[in-house]
Amino acid sequence: MLPSIEEKAVRKAEKRRFRPPIVCLAFSSASAEALTMVLKTVGWQSRDVLYEKSDIFWVSTLDQLLTRLKCISNRQVCSRIPGMYMLCDKCPFSKMMGRGRSIFRSLYDFYPESWLLPDDLKALSSACTSTKEFSIIVKPNSGSQGDGIFLVSSYEDLVKRISSAPERDLIAQRYIDRPLLLDGLKFDLRVYVLIRSIEPLDVWICHEGLARFCTDKYHLPNARNLSKVTSHLTNYSLNKLSDRFVRPDNSHMELQSDGEAATGEWGEEQERNASKRSISYVFQEISRLGYNTESIWEQIHDLVQQTCLLLRPSLCESIYELKARDPGLAGTSYSGGPSCFHLLGFDIMLDEKCKPWLLEMNCSPRVGIDDIEVVAKGTEAEGVKVCRCMEHHRPHVHFISEVDRRVKLQALGGALLLVSEGFKNSKVLSHGFRADSKKHQELLSQYKQVDSPLALLAVAADMLSFKICGEGVEVQHKELALIDRLHSLYIKVSGCKRKMDSSRLRFLVKELGLPQKEVRNAQLTIDSISLRARAKKAGLTGFDDFLDILIALGRSLYPSLSTFDALTEVCRSV
């Protein structure tokens, strides 16, 4: 019997639905090798050249992202979120986290006390005077891979060093001088965090990552060892150049004629003393020391949650700022939803009490899976192709690092599967293979969703908006409600175009219902901040500047209240 029209339609729909997703790698740059390996594992398709019908476009730069956003359809996604590039620079990120500490007090005490230089030199001088034995680490705003970082132990040394620094914008941060050590070595954690959408906020954290170790024993900073970067800085790019850098035991690997090495068996023995290990292995070691690793992960979850909640309003507004600057983006439908996702690298350090500290947030974490090995003289004569690229100053060979491969396959593969689950109006298979398959479960096993109380707030929004400081409302909910209300107030004042100007700011003063004698002071406060913002942003004042204006207004109008309570009163008045 011939199939009916309905049966044909069902079969045709099923055939379309189970087409593997296509990922365009034309702009993936150094990520291409790892992504190709991941896509082969999950059974997806890839395109090395631009293919307009791809489901996911993996981009590397802001220009590439903006080009794709101008022509993206509602079923396609890009691997970057607009605005994340700027917010991840050290100075803007430090300013944002400092603002969080100022408003919400202990909620953001996981970020070390920081100062923006040269603007905060006076405040830093006071801090140095009031605190003895106080080391400072200084980082350039746009630096990467440890470039331009230095330590000082006095304010006088700091002034001398920054006067000769090649970059003017710097961040000074209180140095965590008592880190948790393993075998006497300092280390940090690279934790991979997936933001699947901003509106609604959907964040996932991978419980597998990298632990990066220094190559020299750690000692408390003093005048003699401040310049010993391989003792104080955990950056892989610095420590891999050291003769004491320990790679996983690869003596069983045979060098191939193309200069790569084949990967052999892998186990705990290879990871034991390596300078780069997996987080899962390091947490086993920490657990043997008597620390509760589940509690550490809970603290890391809180850290990620609070950071993303603070990022959210600025990221929501970034697309409006970009549209205002680039008319070609005016037609894009992206407004913070699932059309863009972002895989971030959170750099976290544990102190001697195992408290996690957020050092920085990396916008483009390295997902390369190769490593290098310095080779002896005469190796090239034996038929091995020796490399002399910028990765190392001595002749070397490249090989696939098994710890990188395992960790990054987990992080990238799980992220892509989670992103594909969020496809809207898509005809592709929501996974590369059946959801109950073993490989699917393996790749997603380490990913945990970061619970966002914003869903609870949406249900109780009316109650919280009127009872924000009343009894029966949890402290964390008050703070989360205030973040949401500040963003809503910005939208109300700036209008549908999300643009601030003098008339909009004066509208804010009028809405506050201030006594006449206070109006002039409020306007002066607003004018000084908005003029500085316009000088930096060509006439566009964004949410961050608006928040600075509200903080200044709150302190001026309610000097006896904390910043949190003053902002709450400002929100109530509008």
C-alpha positions as CSV (number, residue, x, y, z in Angstrom):
1,M,0.0,0.0,0.0
2,L,1.3,3.4,-0.9
3,P,1.9,5.8,2.0
4,S,-0.7,8.5,2.4
5,I,0.0,12.3,2.0
6,E,0.1,12.7,5.8
7,E,2.6,9.8,6.2
8,K,4.8,11.3,3.5
9,A,4.8,14.7,5.3
10,V,5.7,13.1,8.6
11,R,8.6,11.1,7.1
12,K,9.8,14.3,5.3
13,A,9.7,16.3,8.5
14,E,11.6,13.6,10.4
15,K,14.2,13.5,7.7
16,R,14.7,17.2,8.0
17,R,14.7,17.2,11.8
18,F,17.5,14.7,12.0
19,R,19.9,16.6,9.8
20,P,23.1,17.1,11.9
21,P,23.9,20.8,12.6
22,I,26.4,22.6,10.5
23,V,29.1,24.7,12.1
24,C,31.0,27.3,10.0
25,L,34.7,27.4,11.0
26,A,35.8,30.0,8.4
27,F,36.4,32.5,11.2
28,S,37.5,30.1,14.0
29,S,41.2,30.9,13.7
30,A,43.3,29.0,16.3
31,S,40.2,27.1,17.6
32,A,39.7,25.2,14.3
33,E,41.7,22.1,15.2
34,A,39.9,21.5,18.5
35,L,36.5,22.3,17.0
36,T,37.0,20.0,14.1
37,M,37.9,17.2,16.6
38,V,34.8,18.0,18.6
39,L,32.5,18.1,15.6
40,K,33.8,14.7,14.4
41,T,33.1,13.3,17.8
42,V,29.5,14.5,18.0
43,G,28.8,13.7,14.4
44,W,28.1,17.2,13.2
45,Q,29.1,18.8,9.9
46,S,31.7,21.6,9.5
47,R,32.5,24.1,6.8
48,D,36.0,25.6,6.5
49,V,34.8,28.4,4.2
50,L,31.9,30.8,4.6
51,Y,28.6,28.8,4.3
52,E,25.6,31.1,4.7
53,K,23.2,28.2,5.6
54,S,25.3,27.1,8.6
55,D,23.5,26.7,12.0
56,I,26.4,28.0,14.1
57,F,29.0,30.5,13.1
58,W,32.2,30.3,15.2
59,V,33.7,33.8,15.1
60,S,36.9,35.2,16.8
61,T,36.7,39.0,16.5
62,L,34.1,41.7,17.1
63,D,34.2,42.7,13.5
64,Q,33.4,39.2,12.4
65,L,30.5,39.0,14.9
66,L,29.0,42.3,13.7
67,T,29.2,41.2,10.1
68,R,27.3,38.0,10.9
69,L,24.7,39.7,13.0
70,K,23.7,41.9,10.1
71,C,22.5,38.9,8.1
72,I,21.8,36.2,10.7
73,S,18.4,34.4,10.6
74,N,16.3,33.6,13.6
75,R,17.5,29.9,13.5
76,Q,21.2,30.7,13.4
77,V,23.6,31.5,16.3
78,C,27.0,33.1,16.7
79,S,29.7,32.1,19.2
80,R,30.2,35.6,20.7
81,I,28.0,38.1,22.6
82,P,28.3,41.8,21.6
83,G,29.8,43.9,24.4
84,M,31.6,41.0,26.0
85,Y,34.9,42.1,24.4
86,M,34.9,45.4,26.1
87,L,33.6,44.2,29.5
88,C,36.4,41.6,29.7
89,D,39.2,44.1,29.4
90,K,40.8,44.4,32.8
91,C,39.9,48.0,33.6
92,P,36.2,47.9,32.6
93,F,35.8,44.5,34.4
94,S,37.5,45.8,37.5
95,K,35.4,48.9,37.5
96,M,32.2,46.8,37.2
97,M,33.3,44.4,40.0
98,G,34.3,47.4,42.2
99,R,30.9,48.9,41.7
100,G,29.4,45.5,42.8
101,R,31.5,45.6,46.0
102,S,30.4,49.2,46.6
103,I,26.7,48.6,46.2
104,F,26.3,45.0,47.5
105,R,29.1,44.9,50.1
106,S,30.1,41.3,51.0
107,L,28.2,39.7,48.1
108,Y,31.2,40.5,45.8
109,D,34.0,39.9,48.3
110,F,35.4,37.1,46.0
111,Y,37.0,39.8,43.8
112,P,40.3,41.3,45.2
113,E,40.3,45.0,46.1
114,S,41.4,46.9,43.0
115,W,42.2,50.4,41.8
116,L,42.2,51.9,38.3
117,L,45.4,53.7,37.5
118,P,46.1,56.6,37.2
119,D,42.6,57.7,38.3
120,D,42.7,55.9,41.7
121,L,46.3,56.7,42.7
122,K,45.2,58.8,45.7
123,A,42.9,56.1,47.0
124,L,45.6,53.5,46.5
125,S,48.1,55.7,48.4
126,S,45.7,55.8,51.4
127,A,45.2,52.1,51.3
128,C,49.0,51.5,51.3
129,T,49.5,53.9,54.2
130,S,46.8,52.2,56.3
131,T,47.9,48.7,55.7
132,K,51.4,47.3,56.3
133,E,53.0,44.5,54.3
134,F,50.7,44.9,51.4
135,S,51.8,43.6,48.0
136,I,50.2,44.8,44.8
137,I,50.0,43.2,41.3
138,V,49.7,45.6,38.4
139,K,48.2,44.5,35.0
140,P,47.8,46.5,31.7
141,N,44.2,46.9,30.6
142,S,44.4,45.0,27.3
143,G,47.3,42.7,28.2
144,S,47.3,39.0,27.7
145,Q,49.5,35.9,28.4
146,G,51.2,37.7,31.3
147,D,52.6,40.6,29.2
148,G,53.3,43.7,31.2
149,I,52.3,42.3,34.6
150,F,54.5,43.2,37.6
151,L,54.5,43.2,41.4
152,V,55.4,45.9,43.8
153,S,55.6,46.1,47.6
154,S,55.3,49.8,48.2
155,Y,53.5,52.8,46.8
156,E,56.8,54.5,45.9
157,D,57.9,51.5,43.8
158,L,54.5,51.6,42.1
159,V,54.8,55.2,41.1
160,K,58.2,54.6,39.6
161,R,57.1,51.6,37.7
162,I,53.9,53.0,36.2
163,S,55.7,56.2,35.1
164,S,57.7,54.0,32.6
165,A,54.9,51.6,31.8
166,P,54.2,51.4,28.0
167,E,50.4,51.4,28.6
168,R,48.7,54.2,30.4
169,D,45.5,52.3,31.6
170,L,46.4,49.9,34.3
171,I,44.7,48.0,37.1
172,A,46.4,47.6,40.5
173,Q,45.0,44.7,42.6
174,R,45.7,43.5,46.1
175,Y,47.9,40.5,45.7
176,I,46.6,37.2,47.2
177,D,49.8,36.4,49.1
178,R,48.7,33.2,50.8
179,P,47.4,30.9,48.1
180,L,46.7,27.2,48.4
181,L,49.8,25.3,47.4
182,L,50.3,21.8,46.1
183,D,53.8,20.5,46.4
184,G,54.9,24.0,47.3
185,L,53.7,25.4,43.9
186,K,51.1,28.1,43.3
187,F,48.3,27.3,40.8
188,D,45.1,28.8,39.4
189,L,42.0,27.2,37.8
190,R,40.7,27.9,34.3
191,V,36.9,27.3,34.7
192,Y,34.8,27.3,31.5
193,V,31.5,29.1,31.7
194,L,28.8,29.1,28.9
195,I,26.4,32.0,28.7
196,R,23.7,30.5,26.5
197,S,21.6,33.7,26.5
198,I,21.3,37.0,28.3
199,E,17.6,37.5,28.0
200,P,16.6,35.3,29.8
201,L,19.9,34.8,31.7
202,D,21.0,31.2,31.1
203,V,24.4,30.2,32.4
204,W,26.2,26.8,32.6
205,I,29.4,25.9,34.2
206,C,31.7,23.0,33.2
207,H,33.1,21.1,36.2
208,E,36.1,20.1,34.1
209,G,38.9,22.6,33.3
210,L,42.6,23.2,33.6
211,A,44.8,23.8,36.7
212,R,47.9,25.8,35.7
213,F,50.9,25.6,37.9
214,C,53.9,27.8,38.5
215,T,57.3,26.2,37.8
216,D,59.2,27.5,40.8
217,K,58.4,27.1,44.5
218,Y,56.3,29.8,46.0
219,H,57.5,32.1,48.7
220,L,55.8,35.1,50.3
221,P,56.6,38.2,48.1
222,N,59.6,40.3,49.2
223,A,62.1,42.7,47.5
224,R,64.3,39.8,46.4
225,N,61.7,37.6,44.6
226,L,59.1,40.1,43.2
227,S,60.5,39.7,39.7
228,K,60.5,35.9,39.7
229,V,57.4,35.6,37.5
230,T,57.5,31.7,37.4
231,S,57.0,31.7,41.1
232,H,54.1,34.3,41.3
233,L,52.4,34.1,37.9
234,T,50.6,31.0,36.7
235,N,50.2,32.0,33.1
236,Y,50.9,29.0,30.8
237,S,52.6,31.3,28.2
238,L,55.2,32.3,30.8
239,N,55.8,29.0,32.5
240,K,56.1,26.9,29.3
241,L,59.3,28.7,28.5
242,S,60.9,27.5,31.8
243,D,63.3,24.6,31.8
244,R,61.3,23.4,34.9
245,F,58.0,23.2,33.0
246,V,56.8,19.6,33.5
247,R,54.7,18.2,30.6
248,P,52.8,15.0,31.1
249,D,55.1,12.0,30.7
250,N,55.4,11.6,26.9
251,S,58.5,9.5,26.8
252,H,56.4,6.8,25.1
253,M,55.5,9.1,22.3
254,E,57.3,8.7,19.0
255,L,58.2,11.8,17.1
256,Q,56.7,11.8,13.6
257,S,58.4,13.1,10.4
258,D,55.9,16.0,10.3
259,G,57.1,17.3,13.7
260,E,54.0,16.1,15.6
261,A,54.0,13.4,18.3
262,A,51.4,10.6,18.5
263,T,49.5,10.4,21.8
264,G,49.7,7.3,23.9
265,E,47.9,6.0,26.9
266,W,46.8,8.4,29.6
267,G,46.3,8.0,33.3
268,E,46.8,9.7,36.7
269,E,50.5,8.9,36.6
270,Q,51.1,11.2,33.7
271,E,49.2,14.0,35.5
272,R,50.8,13.7,38.9
273,N,53.6,16.3,38.6
274,A,52.6,18.0,35.4
275,S,52.6,21.8,35.2
276,K,49.2,21.7,33.6
277,R,46.6,19.3,35.0
278,S,42.8,18.8,34.9
279,I,40.6,20.3,37.6
280,S,39.1,16.9,38.4
281,Y,42.6,15.5,39.2
282,V,43.6,18.6,41.3
283,F,40.4,18.4,43.2
284,Q,41.1,14.8,44.1
285,E,44.4,16.0,45.5
286,I,42.7,18.8,47.4
287,S,40.2,16.3,48.8
288,R,43.0,14.1,50.1
289,L,44.2,17.2,52.1
290,G,40.9,17.2,53.9
291,Y,39.1,20.0,52.0
292,N,35.5,19.7,50.9
293,T,35.5,20.0,47.1
294,E,31.7,20.1,46.9
295,S,31.8,23.2,49.0
296,I,34.4,24.8,46.8
297,W,32.2,24.1,43.7
298,E,29.2,25.7,45.5
299,Q,31.3,28.8,46.1
300,I,32.5,28.9,42.5
301,H,28.8,28.6,41.4
302,D,27.9,31.6,43.5
303,L,30.9,33.5,42.2
304,V,29.9,32.8,38.6
305,Q,26.2,33.6,39.3
306,Q,26.9,37.0,40.9
307,T,29.4,38.0,38.2
308,C,26.9,37.1,35.4
309,L,24.1,39.0,37.1
310,L,26.3,42.1,37.2
311,L,27.2,41.6,33.6
312,R,23.7,41.2,32.3
313,P,22.4,44.8,32.2
314,S,25.5,46.1,30.4
315,L,25.4,43.2,27.9
316,C,21.7,43.8,27.3
317,E,22.4,47.4,26.4
318,S,25.6,46.8,24.4
319,I,23.6,45.9,21.2
320,Y,21.7,49.2,21.4
321,E,25.0,51.1,21.7
322,L,26.4,49.2,18.7
323,K,23.2,49.8,16.7
324,A,23.6,53.6,17.4
325,R,27.1,53.5,16.1
326,D,26.6,51.2,13.1
327,P,23.4,51.9,11.1
328,G,23.9,48.5,9.3
329,L,22.9,46.8,12.6
330,A,19.6,48.6,12.8
331,G,17.7,45.7,11.3
332,T,19.2,42.9,13.5
333,S,16.7,41.1,15.7
334,Y,19.3,40.2,18.3
335,S,18.4,41.7,21.7
336,G,20.2,39.4,24.1
337,G,18.4,36.1,23.4
338,P,19.7,32.8,22.1
339,S,21.0,34.1,18.8
340,C,24.4,34.6,20.5
341,F,26.3,32.5,23.1
342,H,29.7,32.9,24.7
343,L,32.2,30.5,26.2
344,L,34.2,32.3,28.8
345,G,37.2,31.4,30.9
346,F,37.0,32.4,34.6
347,D,40.5,32.5,36.2
348,I,40.1,31.5,39.8
349,M,42.6,31.1,42.6
350,L,42.1,29.3,45.9
351,D,43.6,30.8,49.0
352,E,45.1,28.8,51.9
353,K,41.6,28.4,53.3
354,C,40.3,27.2,49.9
355,K,38.2,30.3,49.4
356,P,37.9,30.9,45.6
357,W,39.0,34.4,44.3
358,L,38.1,35.6,40.8
359,L,41.2,37.1,39.3
360,E,39.8,37.9,35.8
361,M,37.4,36.8,33.1
362,N,38.8,35.8,29.8
363,C,36.7,36.7,26.7
364,S,38.5,34.3,24.4
365,P,39.9,31.4,26.4
366,R,42.5,29.4,24.5
367,V,41.0,26.2,23.1
368,G,44.0,25.0,21.3
369,I,44.9,21.4,22.1
370,D,48.6,21.4,21.1
371,D,51.7,21.6,23.3
372,I,55.3,21.9,22.5
373,E,58.5,20.0,23.4
374,V,62.0,21.5,23.1
375,V,64.2,19.1,21.1
376,A,67.9,18.4,21.3
377,K,70.4,19.5,18.7
378,G,70.7,17.0,15.8
379,T,67.0,15.9,16.0
380,E,66.4,17.5,12.6
381,A,69.1,15.3,11.0
382,E,67.2,12.3,12.2
383,G,64.3,13.2,9.9
384,V,62.1,15.0,12.4
385,K,60.7,18.4,11.3
386,V,61.7,20.9,13.9
387,C,59.6,24.0,14.4
388,R,61.0,27.5,15.1
389,C,57.8,29.4,15.5
390,M,57.1,32.1,18.2
391,E,55.7,29.5,20.6
392,H,59.2,29.0,22.0
393,H,62.6,30.6,21.5
394,R,64.3,27.2,21.1
395,P,63.8,24.5,18.4
396,H,60.8,22.4,19.3
397,V,58.1,20.1,18.0
398,H,54.3,20.3,18.4
399,F,52.1,17.4,19.7
400,I,48.6,17.0,20.9
401,S,48.4,17.5,24.7
402,E,46.2,14.8,26.1
403,V,45.1,16.8,29.1
404,D,44.1,19.7,26.8
405,R,42.3,17.4,24.5
406,R,40.2,15.7,27.2
407,V,39.4,19.0,29.0
408,K,38.6,21.1,25.9
409,L,36.7,18.3,24.2
410,Q,34.5,18.3,27.3
411,A,34.1,22.1,27.4
412,L,33.6,22.7,23.7
413,G,31.5,19.6,23.0
414,G,29.2,20.1,26.0
415,A,28.8,23.8,25.1
416,L,27.8,23.0,21.5
417,L,25.3,20.4,22.6
418,L,23.7,22.8,25.1
419,V,23.5,25.6,22.4
420,S,21.9,23.2,20.0
421,E,19.2,22.5,22.6
422,G,18.2,26.1,22.5
423,F,17.7,26.4,18.8
424,K,14.4,28.1,17.9
425,N,12.3,27.2,14.8
426,S,15.1,24.9,13.7
427,K,14.9,22.0,11.4
428,V,18.1,20.4,12.7
429,L,18.5,17.7,15.2
430,S,18.7,19.2,18.7
431,H,21.8,17.0,19.4
432,G,24.3,15.5,17.0
433,F,23.0,12.1,18.0
434,R,20.4,10.6,20.3
435,A,20.1,12.2,23.7
436,D,20.4,8.8,25.4
437,S,23.6,7.8,23.7
438,K,26.8,7.2,25.8
439,K,28.8,9.9,24.1
440,H,26.1,12.5,24.6
441,Q,26.0,11.7,28.3
442,E,29.8,11.9,28.6
443,L,30.0,15.3,27.0
444,L,27.2,16.8,29.1
445,S,28.1,15.0,32.3
446,Q,30.3,17.8,33.7
447,Y,28.1,20.7,32.8
448,K,25.9,22.1,35.6
449,Q,23.3,24.9,35.2
450,V,24.0,27.9,37.4
451,D,20.7,28.5,39.1
452,S,19.4,32.0,38.5
453,P,17.0,33.4,41.1
454,L,15.8,35.8,38.4
455,A,13.2,33.2,37.5
456,L,11.9,33.4,41.1
457,L,12.0,37.2,40.9
458,A,9.9,37.2,37.7
459,V,7.2,35.3,39.7
460,A,7.4,37.6,42.7
461,A,8.2,40.8,40.8
462,D,5.2,42.8,42.1
463,M,5.8,41.8,45.7
464,L,9.5,42.6,45.5
465,S,9.1,45.9,43.8
466,F,7.1,47.2,46.7
467,K,8.6,45.2,49.5
468,I,12.2,45.4,48.5
469,C,13.4,46.2,52.0
470,G,10.5,44.7,53.9
471,E,10.4,41.7,56.2
472,G,10.2,38.2,54.7
473,V,12.3,39.1,51.6
474,E,15.7,37.3,51.5
475,V,18.8,39.5,51.4
476,Q,20.0,38.0,48.1
477,H,16.6,38.6,46.6
478,K,16.7,42.2,47.6
479,E,20.0,42.7,45.9
480,L,18.9,40.8,42.7
481,A,15.7,42.8,42.7
482,L,17.7,46.0,42.9
483,I,19.9,45.1,39.9
484,D,16.7,44.3,37.9
485,R,15.0,47.6,38.9
486,L,18.1,49.7,38.1
487,H,18.1,48.3,34.6
488,S,14.4,48.9,34.3
489,L,14.9,52.5,35.4
490,Y,17.6,53.0,32.8
491,I,15.3,51.8,30.1
492,K,12.5,54.1,31.3
493,V,14.8,57.2,31.4
494,S,16.8,56.5,28.2
495,G,13.7,55.7,26.1
496,C,13.3,53.1,23.4
497,K,16.5,54.1,21.7
498,R,18.5,53.5,24.9
499,K,20.3,56.9,24.5
500,M,21.1,59.3,27.3
501,D,21.4,63.0,26.8
502,S,21.0,66.1,28.9
503,S,17.2,66.3,28.5
504,R,16.8,62.6,29.6
505,L,19.0,63.2,32.6
506,R,17.0,66.3,33.6
507,F,13.8,64.2,33.2
508,L,15.3,61.9,35.8
509,V,15.8,64.8,38.2
510,K,12.2,65.9,37.7
511,E,11.0,62.3,38.3
512,L,12.9,62.1,41.6
513,G,10.6,64.9,42.9
514,L,13.5,66.7,44.7
515,P,13.1,69.9,46.7
516,Q,14.1,72.9,44.7
517,K,17.2,73.5,46.7
518,E,18.4,69.9,45.9
519,V,17.7,70.2,42.1
520,R,20.7,72.3,41.3
521,N,23.1,70.0,43.2
522,A,21.6,67.0,41.4
523,Q,22.0,68.6,38.0
524,L,25.6,69.6,38.7
525,T,26.4,66.0,39.7
526,I,24.7,64.6,36.6
527,D,26.4,67.2,34.3
528,S,29.9,66.3,35.5
529,I,29.5,62.6,35.0
530,S,27.6,62.9,31.7
531,L,30.3,65.2,30.2
532,R,33.0,62.8,31.1
533,A,31.0,59.9,29.6
534,R,30.3,61.8,26.4
535,A,33.9,62.6,26.0
536,K,34.7,58.9,26.1
537,K,31.7,57.6,24.0
538,A,31.1,60.3,21.4
539,G,27.8,61.5,23.0
540,L,26.5,58.1,24.1
541,T,26.0,57.5,27.8
542,G,25.4,53.8,28.6
543,F,24.0,51.9,31.5
544,D,27.4,51.8,33.4
545,D,27.6,55.6,33.3
546,F,23.9,55.9,34.3
547,L,24.6,53.7,37.3
548,D,27.5,56.0,38.3
549,I,25.1,58.9,38.1
550,L,22.6,57.1,40.3
551,I,25.3,56.2,42.9
552,A,26.5,59.8,43.0
553,L,22.9,61.1,43.3
554,G,22.2,58.6,46.1
555,R,25.2,59.6,48.1
556,S,24.4,63.2,47.7
557,L,20.7,62.9,48.6
558,Y,21.0,60.2,51.3
559,P,24.5,60.7,52.9
560,S,23.5,58.7,56.0
561,L,22.5,55.6,54.1
562,S,24.6,52.9,52.6
563,T,25.0,52.8,48.8
564,F,22.5,50.0,48.5
565,D,19.9,51.7,50.6
566,A,20.4,55.0,48.9
567,L,19.9,53.4,45.5
568,T,16.8,51.7,46.8
569,E,15.4,55.1,47.8
570,V,16.3,56.6,44.4
571,C,14.4,53.8,42.7
572,R,11.4,54.3,44.9
573,S,11.3,58.0,44.1
574,V,11.0,57.5,40.4
